Amino acid sequence: MHQFADNSLLKPMPAPKLRALLDDLERFRPKGRAVAAFDADGTLWNTDLGEAFFNYQIKNRLVTLPDDAFGHYNWMKDHVSHTAAYVWLAQVLKDVPLSRVREWAEKSVASEPLPIFEEQRRVLEKLLALEVEIYIVTASITWAVEPGARRLGLSDKNVIGIETEVVNGVVTDKPIGVVTYREGKAQAILARTGGVAPYFASGNTEGDKWLLQSASALRLVMSSAPEGTENYPTEMKMIKMAGDSGWYAHRYL
């Protein structure tokens, strides 16, 4: 079973750096409408809600899946594409009422304390105080991430993720919209805002690079993957990019 991480072992962002970031969020806020964008997993919280929800489905036998379902998902990432694998996690919910999917997702997140990064909570509080539109742009399925957004004071409408078409309240296996991975993340936020780019963006892996580059003023790279794990190499590349580009960054370990 997927286990949420323990944030108590992480090194917090130095107070002066966090203070500078919060000050810059106010200083660089555009006049009028302002937008901010965040990746979800590994950026706002120290877990992967999409994969946790998939494990919840496997454990509770909620949908029909192949033998070694998680192994099949990893095989798709390695031998087909990450995009196909991420879409498949929505497609397996075919014929399930969306209301039931959302109930399952809430139960999955409620099963353990969500390890939200305290620095990101402070950033979100600042952005909300500045009346900034906030969007979570995730390569996980939207419905898996919505409960996390609610725990940050946001709503389901603030989540932009992978979905399949819903017909008469029932999930289908037909993909819709932009696949919110790599270039798709930047495309999706602009589509949602009517072309207004975020002035601040935050992410943790190379899949978030395009979202970060779409920001007009400020960027924050987060990193909490232990050495030897899947996300460690890609997070290290993003930490280097942040250093080379003068972006804000924090490595928790």
N, C-alpha and C positions, 0 to 999 in steps of 0.2 A: 504493500500500500504506500502511496505517496505520502511523505511526511513533510510538513512545513518546517522551515529552517528556524534556528534559534538565534535571534538577533542579539542576545545578551553577550555573545562572544565577539561581536564586531566592534571595531574602533570607530567612534563617532567622528564626524567631520569636525575639524578644529573650529572653535567658536568664532575666531576672526574671519575665517573663510565663509562660514555660513552667514555671518552678519554682512559681509561685503556683498554676497549674492542677494540677500534680501534687500539691501539698499539699492543694488543695481536693478532689481526687478521694478522698483518704484521709479528710479531715475530714467530708465529706458522705456517705460511704458508709453506706447504711442497715445497721442491725444485721440479722443473718440473711442472707436471700437478697438479692442485689443484681444488677441488670441494667444493661448499657450497650449502646447501639446506634449504629452508624455507617452512613452512606451509603458507597458504594464509590468509584466513579469521580469523580475530582476532590476527594475527601475523604481517602481513604487513600493514593492514588497519583495521579500526575500524568499520567493517561491514561484512556481509556475501554475497559475490557476487553471489554465487550459489543460495541462497534463494531469493536474490533480483531479479535475472534473472527469476526465477520461478514466482515470483509475477508479473513481467513485462508481462510474457506470459498470466497469469490469467487476469490481468487488460485489456490487449489489445485483448483478445480472439484469440490468435495466433494459438493454437493447441487444439485438442479435449481433454477435461479433465473431471473427475468426478465432481459432485456437491461438493462444499466445498473441492476444490482440495488441499488446504494447510492443511486442517484437515486430509485428506486422507494420505498425506505425513507424517504428525506427527503420525498418527495411525500406518503406516508401521514401523516407527522407534521404536514405543513402543511395537508392537505386532508381527512383522515379524523380522526385523533386521535393524540396521542403514545401513548396506551394501546394502540390497535390496532397501531401500528408496533412497539412493544416486544414485544407478544405474537407478532406475525408473525415476529420473529427466532427464536422458539422453534418456531413452526409449520413453518418451512422445513426443520426437521430431522425431519419426519415420516418414519417407516419406517426410521430409522437406530437401531441398537442404542445404548442409553444408554452402554454401556461404550466404544463407539467415539466418541461425542460427547465424552466426558470425555477420551479420548486426544487428540482433535483440540484440545480446549481447552488441555490441558497443553502441547502442542507450540506452540500459538499464543503462550502466555505465555512459554514457554522460548526463543522465537526472539529475544528482546531482553531486556536487564536491565529489571526492573520498577522504575519510578521511585517508590518508596515515600517518602512524606514522613517525614523523620527525626523530626519532632515527634510524629507519630502513632505511630511505632514506640515512642517513649518513653512515650506515653500508654497504649498497649496493654500494655507491659511492667509499668507501674504497676498497671493494672487486673487483670492476671493475678496479680501478687503479692498483690493484695487479694482474690483469689478471687472476682472478679466474673464473671458470665455475660456473654459478649460475643457480639453478633450483628451481622452485616453485612446491612443491609436495602437492597436494590438494585433499581432499575428495569431493570437488565440481566438476562439470563437467568441463573438460578442456576449452571448448568454452566460458563458463561464466567468467573464470578467465583471459583469454588472454588479454582482454582490460585493465585490471589492470596491468598486466605485462608490457604492452607497455607504460603505464604512469610512469613506474619506469625505463625506458630506456632499458628494456629487449624485447625479441621477443616472438612470439607464440611458438617457438621451446623450449623456456625455461620453459614451463608449462607442468607438468606431472599430469594429473588428470583422472577422470572417463570418459570413452568414450564408445560408441557403434560403431560397424563396419560401415564404410561408403562405399557404393557401387555405382560406377559411379557418385560420387559426392553427393549422397543422403544418409541421416542418416537412419540406420536400428535400430531395437530393440535388436540386438545381442551383448551382452557385449564382449569386447575384452580386453586383457591384464590383469594385476594385478589390483585388486580393491584397490585404493590408500587410505586405511583407516587402522589404527592401524599397524599391522605387514606389511601390504601391502605397506605402505609408504617406509619403509626401503628396501623392496624387489624391489620396482619400481625404486628408485634412483640408486641402484646397477645395475639393468638391463639396465638402460639408459647409465650409465657410463662405462659399461663393467667390473664391479666389483670394481671400484675405489670408496672408501667410502668418504663421505664429511669430511673435517677437521673441518668444522663449520656447525652447524644446529640450527634452531630456530623454536619454536612452542609455543602454548598456552594451549592446552588441553591434556588430557590423550591419545587421539587418535594420538597425535604427539610423544608420549613417545618413540616409537621404532625408529622413525626418529632421535630424539635427541641422543638416545643411540648408533646409528650407527656412530655418529661423532667421529673422532679420537682425537680431541684436545679441541674444544671449543663448548659450548652450551649456548643458550640464551632463557629463558622462558619469554614470555610477558603475561600480564594480564590486561584486561580492562573491564571485565564483571561486571556490578553492582550486588550487593548482591540481591538475589531473582530471578535472571535470570537463564536460562538453563545452561549456561556455568560457572556460578560462582563456584559451588562445584568442578568441574573438574579442573578449573584453580587454585583454592586454593591448590588442591593436587599437581599440578605441581610446584607451587611456593614453597611448602614445600620440594618437591623432589629436586628442585634446591638448596635450602638452605642446605639440608642434603648432597648433592653431590658436593657442591662447584662450581655450575654453575652460570653464570650470570643470573640475573632475574630483572624484573621491574614490579611493580604494579602501574598502572596509577591512581587509585582512593584512 
